[in-house]
Amino acid sequence: MKNLLITGYRAHELGIFDQKHKGIPYIRKAIESKLIPLVEEGLEWVITPGQYGVDLWACETAIELKKHYPRLRLSIVTAFAGQEEKWKVDKQEYYREIIKGVDYIGSVSKQPYSGAWQFRARDELLLRKTDGILLVYDEEAGDGSPKFMKEKALRKNAEEGYGYIAIGAEEIQSMANEETFEHFYDVDDLHQN
């Protein structure tokens, strides 16, 4: 796999309204755990739609990984020009900071938002230009914006063998539990007993 699409929930769908939320590091850690083996197997590009939530947390994760894997590249492909312009100021600043670490940024439509067709066109392009998807999606909840991308990706998987990797709520919770365990116990002390 050379090109990987990463997407998932928007922050508000997870009840996350600022960058200080304690769940974000666990989501990033889960993404990183899937990304590292792919990068070591030859992944070259991480591509996201760049929406506020999983997309940008994946960007942060990829930017960190680029320090250890210099051949890794990061791209944001938005549905329309200026998608962040209506965001709150703090989110715009966060987005601009992330863009500094991006290797390519573009928009499917060069005009501002004009309709849902821009999102469909973006999704089609992203699926066409990637070899697989890493989707943060809770199967149990079964709703939210990732549901539509999941359906498209699984259809492409069945027809063309498109890669499909999912991260669910259990996996993110497992990351949180593991870190909590490590904070309460010195793991090295446990191994000595």
C-alpha positions as CSV (number, residue, x, y, z in Angstrom):
1,M,0.0,0.0,0.0
2,K,1.5,3.3,-1.1
3,N,-1.3,5.8,-0.5
4,L,-3.6,5.7,2.5
5,L,-6.7,7.7,3.2
6,I,-7.4,8.4,6.9
7,T,-10.7,9.8,8.0
8,G,-13.4,9.3,10.6
9,Y,-15.5,11.3,12.9
10,R,-15.7,15.1,13.1
11,A,-14.7,16.3,16.6
12,H,-18.3,17.4,17.5
13,E,-19.6,13.9,16.7
14,L,-17.4,12.6,19.5
15,G,-18.4,15.3,21.9
16,I,-14.9,17.0,21.5
17,F,-15.0,20.7,21.4
18,D,-11.4,21.7,22.0
19,Q,-7.8,20.4,21.6
20,K,-7.5,19.8,25.3
21,H,-9.9,16.9,25.4
22,K,-8.3,13.9,27.1
23,G,-9.5,11.4,24.4
24,I,-7.5,12.9,21.6
25,P,-4.2,11.4,22.6
26,Y,-5.7,7.9,22.6
27,I,-7.3,8.4,19.2
28,R,-3.9,9.5,17.9
29,K,-2.1,6.6,19.6
30,A,-4.6,4.2,17.9
31,I,-3.9,5.8,14.5
32,E,-0.2,5.6,15.1
33,S,-0.3,1.9,16.0
34,K,-1.9,1.2,12.6
35,L,0.3,3.6,10.7
36,I,3.8,2.5,11.8
37,P,3.6,-1.0,10.4
38,L,2.2,0.4,7.1
39,V,5.0,2.9,6.8
40,E,7.6,0.2,7.6
41,E,6.0,-1.8,4.7
42,G,6.4,1.1,2.2
43,L,3.5,3.5,2.8
44,E,4.4,6.8,1.1
45,W,1.4,9.1,1.5
46,V,-1.2,9.8,4.2
47,I,-4.1,11.7,2.7
48,T,-7.0,13.2,4.6
49,P,-10.0,15.5,3.8
50,G,-8.6,17.8,6.6
51,Q,-11.8,18.3,8.5
52,Y,-11.7,19.2,12.2
53,G,-11.6,15.9,14.1
54,V,-10.0,12.6,13.2
55,D,-8.6,14.0,9.9
56,L,-6.5,16.6,11.6
57,W,-5.5,14.3,14.5
58,A,-4.2,11.9,11.8
59,C,-2.3,14.8,10.3
60,E,-0.7,15.5,13.6
61,T,0.2,11.9,14.0
62,A,1.7,11.7,10.4
63,I,3.7,14.9,11.0
64,E,5.2,13.3,14.2
65,L,6.0,10.1,12.3
66,K,7.7,12.1,9.4
67,K,10.5,12.9,11.9
68,H,11.3,9.2,12.1
69,Y,10.2,8.2,8.6
70,P,11.4,11.0,6.3
71,R,10.0,9.5,3.2
72,L,6.5,9.6,4.5
73,R,4.4,12.4,2.9
74,L,1.1,14.1,4.1
75,S,-1.6,15.6,2.0
76,I,-4.9,17.3,2.7
77,V,-7.5,17.3,0.0
78,T,-10.6,19.4,0.9
79,A,-14.0,19.4,-0.8
80,F,-14.0,23.1,-1.5
81,A,-11.7,26.1,-1.1
82,G,-11.5,27.8,2.3
83,Q,-13.2,25.0,4.3
84,E,-11.8,26.4,7.6
85,E,-13.0,30.0,7.0
86,K,-16.2,29.5,9.0
87,W,-14.5,27.7,11.9
88,K,-13.9,29.4,15.2
89,V,-10.6,31.3,15.5
90,D,-8.8,28.8,17.7
91,K,-9.7,26.0,15.2
92,Q,-8.5,28.1,12.3
93,E,-5.2,28.7,14.1
94,Y,-4.8,25.0,14.8
95,Y,-5.5,24.2,11.1
96,R,-2.9,26.7,9.9
97,E,-0.4,25.2,12.3
98,I,-1.0,21.7,10.9
99,I,-0.7,23.0,7.3
100,K,2.9,23.9,8.0
101,G,3.7,20.2,8.2
102,V,1.7,19.2,5.1
103,D,3.5,18.3,1.9
104,Y,0.5,18.9,-0.4
105,I,-2.8,20.7,0.1
106,G,-5.5,21.1,-2.5
107,S,-9.3,21.4,-3.0
108,V,-11.4,19.4,-5.3
109,S,-13.5,22.5,-6.0
110,K,-11.7,25.8,-6.2
111,Q,-14.9,27.7,-5.2
112,P,-16.4,28.1,-1.7
113,Y,-19.0,25.7,-0.5
114,S,-21.9,25.4,-2.9
115,G,-23.4,22.0,-2.3
116,A,-23.1,18.4,-1.2
117,W,-21.7,17.5,-4.7
118,Q,-18.4,18.8,-3.5
119,F,-18.2,16.3,-0.7
120,R,-19.2,13.5,-3.1
121,A,-16.5,14.6,-5.6
122,R,-13.9,14.8,-2.9
123,D,-14.7,11.3,-1.6
124,E,-14.6,9.8,-5.1
125,L,-11.2,11.4,-5.8
126,L,-9.8,10.3,-2.4
127,L,-11.0,6.7,-3.0
128,R,-9.6,6.7,-6.5
129,K,-6.2,8.0,-5.5
130,T,-5.6,5.8,-2.5
131,D,-4.9,2.0,-2.1
132,G,-6.8,1.8,1.2
133,I,-8.5,3.5,4.1
134,L,-7.9,3.8,7.8
135,L,-11.3,4.7,9.2
136,V,-12.0,5.7,12.8
137,Y,-15.6,4.5,13.1
138,D,-17.6,2.9,15.9
139,E,-19.6,-0.1,14.4
140,E,-21.8,-0.2,17.5
141,A,-22.9,3.4,17.1
142,G,-23.5,2.9,13.4
143,D,-24.0,6.5,12.5
144,G,-22.1,9.7,11.9
145,S,-20.3,11.0,8.9
146,P,-17.9,8.1,8.6
147,K,-20.8,5.7,7.8
148,F,-21.0,6.9,4.2
149,M,-17.2,6.6,3.6
150,K,-17.3,3.1,5.2
151,E,-20.0,2.0,2.7
152,K,-18.1,3.4,-0.3
153,A,-14.8,1.9,0.9
154,L,-16.3,-1.6,1.5
155,R,-17.9,-1.5,-1.9
156,K,-14.5,-0.7,-3.4
157,N,-12.9,-3.4,-1.2
158,A,-15.3,-6.0,-2.6
159,E,-14.9,-4.9,-6.2
160,E,-11.2,-4.1,-6.3
161,G,-9.5,-5.4,-3.1
162,Y,-9.2,-1.8,-1.7
163,G,-7.6,-2.0,1.7
164,Y,-9.9,-1.4,4.7
165,I,-8.6,-0.9,8.2
166,A,-10.9,0.2,11.0
167,I,-10.3,1.6,14.4
168,G,-13.3,1.3,16.7
169,A,-14.2,2.5,20.2
170,E,-12.9,-0.7,21.8
171,E,-9.4,-0.2,20.4
172,I,-9.3,3.5,21.5
173,Q,-10.5,2.5,25.0
174,S,-7.8,-0.2,25.1
175,M,-5.2,2.5,24.5
176,A,-6.6,4.5,27.3
177,N,-6.7,1.5,29.6
178,E,-3.1,0.6,28.8
179,E,-1.9,4.0,29.6
180,T,-3.9,4.2,32.8
181,F,-2.4,0.8,33.9
182,E,1.1,2.1,33.1
183,H,0.5,5.2,35.2
184,F,-0.7,3.3,38.2
185,Y,1.9,0.6,38.1
186,D,5.5,0.7,37.1
187,V,5.4,-2.0,34.5
188,D,9.1,-2.9,35.1
189,D,8.3,-3.5,38.8
190,L,5.6,-6.0,37.8
191,H,7.9,-8.0,35.6
192,Q,10.5,-8.3,38.4
193,N,8.0,-10.0,40.8
